[in-house]
Amino acid sequence: MNKDLDFGYTKTHARRGADIKLPDIQCWENQYKRDYLIRISLPEFTSVCPKTGLPDFATITIEYIPNKLCLELKSLKYYLLEYRDMGIFMENTANKILDDIVKAACPKCARVIADYTPRGGLKSEIITEYGKWKDK
């Protein structure tokens, strides 16, 4: 890396939001033994860049194959709304959402796709996965 380029990002910036405690995501009992895909999309997700303070806009898509539990949508929506004023990097957002979904529902597999609106001419899409998907 070019040592002349110092963008002023610190380890504190990098970890910001990754360990924050958010509201619990509630679940309900899955009624089926077969595998099936649940896809949830939130097209109006917002958070804040911890370095610049500028808003980040994204579509968050959650895909999972439930095991014994399914995510309850109202609590999931309230959970995702907690990010609105949070200073957190895009990468941390996608990974934290995945970690919290896995902790709440223990799915067979799960995927979070954070598709961000372009900023400064650059478009970011962060995809993070848990478990083994049959499509691979």
N, C-alpha and C positions, 0 to 999 in steps of 0.2 A: 504494500500500500504506500502511496505517496505521502511521506511524512509532512510535506508542506500543506497538505489538505487537512485542516482541523475543523470539523463541522460542529464541535462542541457537544457531541453526544456523550453522555456519561453512563456508567453502569446503573445509576439511579434512573435515568431515562429508560434504559433498556428493560429494567425489571418493573417499571411502573405499571400497576394494575394487575400484574400476573398473580400476585398472592392475595389480592383483596377478597374479603368475605362478602358474598352477595346473597340475596334471598335464596332459600332452598327451592329447588324445582320439585314440585309434587308429581307423583305418579299414581297410576291406577293399574289394577291387575289385567294382564293380557288374557283374553278369553280363548285364544287359538294356539294350538301346538305347532302348526305349520309355519314356515318362514314366510314373511311378507315384508315389503318395504314400506316405511312411512317416510314421507317427504314433507317437510315444513319449511315455508319460506316467509321471510320478513323483508319486504322490499324497501322499507323506510328506516333501516338501522342507522343510528348515528353514534359517534363517539368523538373524542378530541385527541389530536396529536399532542403527546406530552411535551414535545420540544417547542413547537410553534404556537400551540394553543388554537390552531385552526381546526374546524370541524372536518371529520371524515364521514362520508356517506357510503353506505353499502347495501347490497342485498345479501342477507345471510340465509343460506339454505342448509338445513339439517336433514340428513338422511340416516335412517337406522333400521335395523332389523331387530325387533323387540325380542327379549327373552321372556322373563316373567312379568315385566312391567312396561307400561307405555307412558310417555310424557303427557302430563296434563297441560293443556294449552294456555289456560289463563295464567297459571303460575310461571310458565315459560315466557309468556309475553311480559309479565312484570319483571322477571329476571333480566330479560334483554333490554328493557327500558332503563335499567340501572346504569347501563353503559353510556347513556345520552350525554352526561356531563363529565364522564370519566376520562382522564388523561391516560391513554393506553395505546401502544403501537398496534398496528393492524395484525401483525403476526401473533402478538400476545392475545389479542381478542379471539382469533380463531381457535388457538390452542386452549385457552381458558374455557371457552364455551364447550369445546369437546370434552375436556377434563370434567367439567361440572355435569354434563349429560351422562357420561359414563359412571360417575359417582352416584348420580340419582337413580338411573334406570338399569344399569348393568346390562346393556344390550349385547346381542351376539356380535354386532359390528356397528360402527357409526362413522359418519363423515360430516364435516362442517366445511362448507364452501363460503368464504367471505369474498364477495365480488365487489370491489370498491370502485366508486366513480373516479374517473381520471382527475389527478391533481398535478398541476405543473406539466401537463402533457404526458404523464406516466400513469398507466393503469396497472393496478395490482389485484391479483386474485390469489388468495391463500387457501389451500386445500389441506386439511389435516384429517387423518384417519385413525381408527381404532379397530382392531380385530382383522379377520380375514374375509375379504369380499370375494364372492364367487365369480365376479366379472373380471378378475385379474388372472 
